[in-house]
Amino acid sequence: MRIAVLGSGSKGNAIAVTAAETTLLLDAGFGLRSLAGRARKAGVNLTGLVGVVLTHEHHDHARGAAPLARKSACPVYASRGTLAALAPALDNVTRVAIDPRQPVSIGPFTITACRTSHDAAEPLALAVVGEDGAKIGLAYDLGHPTTAVRQLLQDSTCLIVEANHDEAMLRSSSYPPVLRERIAGPAGHLSNRVAARFLAGLHHDGLRSVILAHLSEECNGADLAVAEVRSALEEVGFDGRLMAARQAEPLAPVTVSDDPGQLEFWAVG
């Protein structure tokens, strides 16, 4: 099982998971042309797409879901709240509801989800398990990591977790006060500090890769996010790969079950 973050940030998010010549897309927050170009750069074949799984209905996560599903003749999977919020856009698209804690099989992948704390209809964190038992945990757009999210993501082989903002940069940003309060609030986004603590708590010997996602272009930087998370992970003995996903370009694909000794230490995308 391989994973490629095609882009992540406030302008669009999409993650491709591939195995057995099939591809599953987690979020589709770019237009069709952009998705195709990003997939091509990452070496991902979207012709084998078996489904699009959405974390929530916000434009930067769901923009391309309906047109891509129609073009690929594959279903869109999401929570009942997300599907309801997107209903007008999902005409002529097969829709499959994901209920929290109820596994769903999609090709060679098994998806399990739980609710997150974000200002959307029914947002989800996701766990994707391949046929070899490797597990990808995804949690972004969440104001705080709940017990349910921690339980869902435990024992992950690869973690993709939001490190949205540096707290000092957010406080001094040009954002209006109401937006700063939303971002830092319990239904907003994780800061570097909170993400670092969250990831350290999820560390175990089988964790191979950590990818930081949804970095703010105004209130964060890859070096800042990686440094804060690296410090926390070093303390608990993590020896795998740490990367920061980018908005403009895809990351190179990662083989989820790679042995840590074979990985480039602290690589930043």
Salt bridges, closest charged atoms under 4 A:
ASP27 OD2 - HIS61 ND1 2.75
ASP60 OD2 - HIS61 NE2 3.45
ASP60 OD2 - HIS214 NE2 3.33
ASP99 OD1 - ARG80 NE 2.83
ASP119 OD1 - HIS118 NE2 3.38
ASP119 OD2 - ARG182 NE 2.64
ASP141 OD2 - HIS56 NE2 3.31
ASP141 OD1 - HIS61 NE2 3.10
ASP141 OD2 - HIS118 NE2 3.15
ASP141 OD1 - HIS214 NE2 2.96
GLU162 OE2 - HIS189 ND1 2.59
GLU167 OE2 - ARG193 NE 2.94
GLU217 OE1 - LYS11 NZ 3.47
GLU249 OE1 - LYS41 NZ 3.29
